[in-house]
Amino acid sequence: MNTTDEPETPQPVSHPLAISEVAEVAAPTPSTSQVPSDRPTQERSLPSNSNQSVPSTSSTYTHSRNQNNRSQPTSRRIFDEPPEWVPDDEVERCTACKTPFTFVRRRHHCRNCGKIFCGKCSSTTVPLPQYGHQKPVRVCHRCFLYQVSHFTVSH
């Protein structure tokens, strides 16, 4: 048995376990919901004819994880929510030049505004770090001009 304050790693047990109750866990928060947990979330105990029980690690682990998140700087960056894309079937013409879409003239979504453009009107690319795109992605000419002027003014 571990005598330190660190949570114990569950070890395989050679006798059958019965689930006595589900441990109550606080509602997920942004700091805890981003990290997938492979730890058990149920409290286990030995069959009723035994006086011993297996300690629950879920509450200790959750508490430890919350404490660690507060004391350590986060390495993950939270990005802005990208715009909702206009559905393809709602647009028959390019938003900018009004040319109808055909089998040859395809629809392209601007990754910055979410609107639909033809290839000519969305031929530019620019990184959008606010949405998590570090490499250049397709944007319409209007968004490109805004992003480039914004980038050159602010940096």
C-alpha positions in Angstrom: 0.0 0.0 0.0 1.3 3.5 -0.9 1.8 5.7 2.2 2.4 9.0 0.2 -0.3 11.4 -0.9 0.1 10.4 -4.5 -2.9 8.6 -6.0 -2.4 4.9 -6.4 -2.4 3.3 -9.8 -5.2 0.6 -9.9 -3.6 -2.9 -9.8 -5.3 -6.0 -11.1 -7.0 -8.0 -8.4 -7.2 -11.8 -8.5 -10.6 -12.0 -6.8 -13.9 -10.8 -8.3 -15.0 -7.2 -7.5 -18.5 -5.9 -7.2 -19.4 -2.3 -8.0 -20.9 -0.8 -4.9 -21.7 2.6 -6.2 -20.7 5.1 -8.8 -18.5 7.9 -7.5 -20.0 11.3 -8.0 -17.7 13.5 -10.1 -18.1 17.3 -10.5 -19.4 18.6 -13.8 -16.6 18.9 -16.4 -14.8 22.3 -16.5 -12.7 23.6 -19.3 -9.6 22.7 -17.3 -10.6 19.1 -16.6 -12.6 18.3 -19.7 -9.8 18.8 -22.2 -7.7 16.0 -20.8 -9.0 12.5 -21.5 -9.0 10.3 -18.4 -8.1 6.6 -18.5 -8.7 6.4 -14.7 -11.7 4.6 -13.3 -14.7 6.7 -12.2 -16.4 4.0 -10.1 -15.8 3.1 -6.6 -15.2 -0.6 -6.1 -15.4 -2.9 -3.1 -14.9 -6.6 -2.3 -17.9 -8.9 -2.1 -20.1 -8.3 0.9 -18.6 -11.3 2.9 -15.3 -9.4 3.2 -14.4 -6.5 5.6 -11.7 -5.1 3.3 -12.3 -2.7 0.4 -10.4 -1.4 -2.5 -9.7 2.3 -2.2 -11.3 4.6 -4.7 -8.8 6.5 -6.9 -11.3 8.6 -8.8 -11.8 11.4 -6.2 -8.1 11.5 -5.3 -7.1 11.5 -9.0 -9.6 14.3 -9.8 -8.5 16.4 -6.9 -4.8 15.9 -7.8 -5.5 16.7 -11.5 -7.3 19.9 -10.5 -4.5 20.9 -8.3 -1.9 20.3 -11.0 -3.9 22.3 -13.5 -3.9 25.3 -11.2 -0.2 25.3 -10.5 1.1 24.4 -14.0 0.9 26.8 -16.9 -1.2 25.3 -19.7 0.6 24.4 -22.9 -2.6 24.2 -24.9 -4.0 27.4 -26.5 -7.7 27.9 -26.6 -8.7 29.1 -30.1 -11.6 31.3 -31.1 -14.6 29.4 -32.5 -14.3 29.4 -36.3 -17.4 30.8 -38.2 -20.2 28.5 -39.1 -20.0 27.5 -42.8 -22.8 28.4 -45.1 -24.3 25.0 -46.3 -23.4 24.2 -49.9 -27.0 23.7 -51.0 -28.0 27.2 -49.9 -25.8 29.0 -52.4 -26.0 28.8 -56.2 -23.7 31.6 -57.1 -20.3 32.9 -55.8 -20.8 35.4 -53.0 -18.4 37.9 -54.5 -18.7 37.8 -58.3 -22.2 36.1 -58.5 -21.0 33.6 -61.1 -23.2 30.4 -60.9 -21.6 27.2 -59.7 -21.4 24.4 -62.1 -19.7 21.0 -62.3 -16.5 22.7 -63.4 -16.8 25.9 -61.2 -16.8 24.5 -57.7 -17.7 25.9 -54.3 -15.0 26.9 -51.8 -15.6 28.0 -48.2 -13.6 30.9 -46.9 -12.0 29.6 -43.6 -12.3 33.1 -42.1 -15.9 34.1 -42.8 -17.5 30.8 -43.7 -19.1 32.1 -46.9 -18.9 30.3 -50.3 -16.9 31.6 -53.2 -15.6 30.4 -56.6 -12.0 29.4 -57.0 -11.1 32.8 -58.5 -12.6 34.8 -55.6 -11.0 32.5 -53.0 -7.6 31.9 -54.5 -5.6 33.5 -51.6 -4.3 31.8 -48.5 -3.3 33.1 -45.1 -2.6 31.6 -41.7 -5.5 32.0 -39.2 -3.8 31.4 -35.9 -6.9 32.6 -34.0 -8.7 29.5 -35.3 -5.7 27.1 -34.9 -4.5 27.3 -38.5 -0.8 28.0 -38.3 -0.3 27.1 -42.0 -2.0 29.2 -44.7 -5.6 28.2 -45.5 -8.1 29.3 -48.2 -9.8 32.7 -47.7 -11.8 35.0 -49.9 -10.1 38.2 -51.2 -12.0 40.4 -48.8 -10.8 38.4 -45.7 -7.3 38.2 -47.2 -7.1 42.0 -47.4 -8.4 42.3 -43.9 -6.1 39.7 -42.5 -3.0 41.0 -44.2 -3.7 44.6 -43.3 -4.6 43.6 -39.7 -1.4 41.5 -39.5 0.9 44.2 -40.8 -0.6 46.9 -38.6 -0.6 44.8 -35.4 2.8 43.1 -35.8 
